[in-house]
Amino acid sequence: MQRYFIEQPFNDEVATIREDDAHHIINVMRMRLADELIAVHNGEAFVCKITKIDNGSVEVQKTGEVRPNTELPIHVTIACGLPKGDKLELIVQKSTELGMYDFIPFEAERSIVKWDAKKGKKKQERLQKIAKEAAEQSHRTHIPTIHEQYSFKQLLQVVGDYDVVFLADEEDAKVTTRTRFAERLKKVYDYKSMLVIFGPEGGIDRSEAQALQQLGCQSISLGPRILRAETAPLYVLSAISYEFE
């Protein structure tokens, strides 16, 4: 059953779907009156029946059936140093499928890619669209917010907004004695929010790691192997899902 996120609240169990989603329902899915779909509003997923199709809009009415919540029990924000190419698109898409709550791209010391204001805005819009489509496909009840590009200084300023902050540091993978990520997770069951920070290709710079650690950020090892920039966030989200779900 197709899933669509709607911003406006239901009025007497009825809501209207417009713009791109309405176009998708009418012209791509070719749905008709009395067909059913899932409308998600404010974190709840309702099975609805199409009651009206008119001038590029679709009116739906609740059937009374509510779909279960599919979100991770802890809000996980992923922060990634800007990588090369289209890696961020892959990270956002797959991380959304795995339960990511929010996403912060930031300009790290070792980021080769640089975004100006115009390019950054277009990138953000593109990534937000990818997150929306991935949330619909994976039957989420929340679309991750894709933030505008942060500077590293801005990233430091939001560290205190989270109950716990982890830094995926490849240097931690090189030592003989490591604190396993699984052990870290067993200590955060009562927390509501988590920020996990990843560097770009080449990892996080030592000065950045030190600045984060001074603010209470905990370094984590993702095993003895060095993971690519686009692989590490997926490893972390999979481990969190395994532990909490």
C-alpha positions as CSV (number, residue, x, y, z in Angstrom):
1,M,0.0,0.0,0.0
2,Q,1.4,3.4,-1.0
3,R,2.4,5.8,1.8
4,Y,2.3,9.6,1.6
5,F,3.3,12.2,4.2
6,I,0.9,15.1,4.7
7,E,1.5,18.3,6.6
8,Q,-2.0,19.6,7.1
9,P,-4.1,18.0,9.9
10,F,-7.1,15.9,9.3
11,N,-10.4,17.8,9.4
12,D,-13.3,15.5,10.4
13,E,-11.2,12.5,9.4
14,V,-10.6,14.0,6.0
15,A,-7.4,15.4,4.5
16,T,-6.3,16.7,1.1
17,I,-3.1,15.6,-0.7
18,R,-1.7,18.0,-3.3
19,E,1.2,18.8,-5.6
20,D,3.8,16.1,-6.3
21,D,2.2,13.4,-4.2
22,A,-1.2,14.0,-5.8
23,H,0.4,13.8,-9.2
24,H,2.0,10.5,-8.2
25,I,-1.3,9.1,-7.0
26,I,-3.3,10.2,-10.0
27,N,-0.8,9.8,-12.9
28,V,1.8,7.3,-11.8
29,M,-0.1,4.9,-9.6
30,R,-3.4,5.6,-11.4
31,M,-5.4,5.2,-8.3
32,R,-9.2,5.7,-8.3
33,L,-12.0,6.5,-5.9
34,A,-12.3,4.0,-3.0
35,D,-8.7,2.9,-3.5
36,E,-6.7,2.8,-0.2
37,L,-3.4,4.3,0.8
38,I,-1.5,5.2,3.9
39,A,-1.4,8.9,5.0
40,V,1.2,9.8,7.6
41,H,0.6,12.9,9.7
42,N,2.4,14.0,12.9
43,G,4.1,10.6,13.4
44,E,1.0,8.5,12.9
45,A,0.1,6.3,9.9
46,F,-3.5,6.1,8.9
47,V,-5.1,3.8,6.3
48,C,-7.3,6.0,4.2
49,K,-9.7,5.7,1.3
50,I,-9.7,8.0,-1.6
51,T,-13.0,9.9,-1.6
52,K,-12.4,12.6,-4.2
53,I,-10.0,13.4,-7.1
54,D,-10.3,16.9,-8.5
55,N,-8.0,19.5,-10.2
56,G,-4.8,17.8,-9.2
57,S,-5.7,17.1,-5.6
58,V,-6.8,14.0,-3.8
59,E,-9.1,13.9,-0.9
60,V,-8.8,10.9,1.5
61,Q,-10.7,9.8,4.5
62,K,-9.6,7.7,7.5
63,T,-10.9,4.1,7.6
64,G,-10.2,3.7,11.3
65,E,-7.1,1.5,10.8
66,V,-3.9,2.8,12.2
67,R,-0.5,1.3,11.2
68,P,2.1,0.6,14.0
69,N,5.0,3.0,14.7
70,T,8.2,1.9,13.0
71,E,10.7,4.4,14.4
72,L,13.8,3.6,16.4
73,P,13.2,4.1,20.2
74,I,16.2,6.6,20.2
75,H,16.5,9.6,17.9
76,V,19.8,9.2,16.0
77,T,21.2,12.1,14.2
78,I,24.0,11.4,11.7
79,A,26.7,14.1,11.0
80,C,29.0,13.5,8.1
81,G,32.0,15.4,6.8
82,L,31.4,16.3,3.2
83,P,32.6,13.3,1.0
84,K,33.3,13.3,-2.7
85,G,30.8,12.5,-5.5
86,D,27.3,11.4,-4.8
87,K,28.1,9.5,-1.6
88,L,25.9,11.7,0.5
89,E,22.9,10.6,-1.5
90,L,23.6,7.0,-0.8
91,I,24.2,7.7,2.9
92,V,20.9,9.7,3.3
93,Q,18.9,7.1,1.4
94,K,20.1,4.0,3.2
95,S,20.4,5.8,6.6
96,T,16.7,6.8,6.3
97,E,15.8,3.2,5.6
98,L,17.7,2.2,8.7
99,G,16.0,4.7,11.0
100,M,18.1,7.9,11.0
101,Y,16.2,10.8,12.6
102,D,18.1,13.8,11.3
103,F,21.2,14.4,9.1
104,I,23.9,17.1,9.3
105,P,26.4,17.5,6.5
106,F,29.5,19.5,7.7
107,E,32.7,20.8,6.2
108,A,35.5,18.9,7.9
109,E,39.1,19.7,7.8
110,R,39.8,16.8,5.4
111,S,36.7,17.5,3.2
112,I,37.9,17.9,-0.4
113,V,34.4,19.0,-1.5
114,K,33.3,22.6,-0.8
115,W,29.8,23.9,-1.1
116,D,29.0,27.5,-1.7
117,A,25.6,28.9,-0.6
118,K,23.8,28.3,-3.9
119,K,25.2,24.8,-4.4
120,G,24.6,23.9,-0.7
121,K,20.9,24.9,-0.9
122,K,20.4,22.7,-4.0
123,K,22.2,19.8,-2.4
124,Q,20.1,20.1,0.7
125,E,16.8,20.1,-1.3
126,R,18.0,17.1,-3.3
127,L,18.9,15.2,-0.2
128,Q,15.6,16.1,1.5
129,K,13.7,14.7,-1.4
130,I,15.7,11.5,-1.3
131,A,15.0,11.2,2.5
132,K,11.2,11.7,1.9
133,E,11.1,9.0,-0.8
134,A,13.2,6.6,1.3
135,A,10.9,7.2,4.3
136,E,7.9,6.4,2.2
137,Q,9.5,3.3,0.7
138,S,10.6,1.9,4.1
139,H,7.3,2.7,5.8
140,R,8.6,5.3,8.2
141,T,6.4,7.6,10.2
142,H,9.1,10.4,10.2
143,I,11.0,12.0,7.4
144,P,14.5,12.9,8.5
145,T,15.3,16.6,8.5
146,I,18.3,17.3,6.2
147,H,20.0,20.3,7.7
148,E,22.0,22.9,5.8
149,Q,25.7,22.5,5.6
150,Y,27.4,23.2,9.0
151,S,30.8,24.5,9.6
152,F,32.8,22.4,12.1
153,K,32.3,25.3,14.6
154,Q,28.6,25.1,14.2
155,L,28.8,21.3,14.8
156,L,30.6,21.9,18.0
157,Q,27.8,24.3,19.1
158,V,25.1,21.6,18.8
159,V,26.9,18.8,20.6
160,G,25.3,19.7,23.9
161,D,21.8,19.3,22.4
162,Y,22.1,15.5,22.5
163,D,22.0,13.0,25.4
164,V,25.1,11.2,24.0
165,V,27.5,11.9,21.2
166,F,29.8,9.4,19.5
167,L,32.7,9.9,17.1
168,A,33.5,7.2,14.7
169,D,37.3,7.4,14.7
170,E,39.4,5.2,12.5
171,E,42.3,5.7,14.8
172,D,40.4,3.7,17.4
173,A,40.2,0.8,15.1
174,K,44.0,0.6,14.9
175,V,44.6,0.0,18.6
176,T,44.8,-3.4,20.2
177,T,42.4,-2.8,23.0
178,R,39.1,-1.2,21.8
179,T,35.8,-0.4,23.5
180,R,33.3,-2.2,21.4
181,F,30.4,-0.1,20.1
182,A,28.0,-2.7,21.4
183,E,29.3,-2.1,24.9
184,R,28.7,1.7,24.5
185,L,25.1,1.1,23.4
186,K,24.3,-1.0,26.4
187,K,24.8,2.2,28.6
188,V,22.4,4.5,26.7
189,Y,19.1,2.7,27.0
190,D,17.6,5.6,28.9
191,Y,18.7,8.2,26.5
192,K,16.3,9.8,24.0
193,S,18.8,11.4,21.5
194,M,22.1,10.5,20.0
195,L,24.5,12.2,17.6
196,V,27.0,10.1,15.7
197,I,29.8,12.0,13.9
198,F,31.7,10.7,10.9
199,G,34.6,12.2,9.0
200,P,35.0,12.4,5.2
201,E,37.5,10.3,3.2
202,G,40.6,10.2,5.2
203,G,38.8,10.4,8.5
204,I,38.4,13.1,11.1
205,D,41.4,15.4,11.7
206,R,43.2,15.0,15.1
207,S,42.4,18.6,16.1
208,E,38.7,18.0,15.4
209,A,38.7,14.8,17.4
210,Q,40.3,16.6,20.3
211,A,37.8,19.4,20.2
212,L,34.9,17.0,20.2
213,Q,36.3,14.9,23.0
214,Q,36.7,18.0,25.1
215,L,33.0,18.5,24.9
216,G,32.3,15.0,26.1
217,C,32.1,13.2,22.8
218,Q,33.0,9.5,23.1
219,S,35.2,7.8,20.4
220,I,33.9,4.5,19.1
221,S,35.5,1.7,17.2
222,L,33.5,0.0,14.4
223,G,35.6,-3.1,14.5
224,P,39.2,-3.7,13.4
225,R,38.6,-2.8,9.7
226,I,38.6,0.7,8.2
227,L,35.2,1.4,6.7
228,R,34.5,3.8,3.8
229,A,32.8,7.1,4.5
230,E,29.5,5.8,3.1
231,T,29.7,2.5,4.9
232,A,30.3,3.6,8.5
233,P,27.0,5.3,9.1
234,L,25.1,2.2,7.9
235,Y,27.2,0.0,10.2
236,V,26.3,2.2,13.2
237,L,22.6,2.4,12.4
238,S,22.4,-1.4,11.9
239,A,24.1,-2.0,15.2
240,I,21.7,0.4,17.0
241,S,18.7,-1.3,15.4
242,Y,20.1,-4.7,16.5
243,E,20.6,-3.5,20.0
244,F,17.3,-1.5,20.5
245,E,14.8,-3.3,18.3
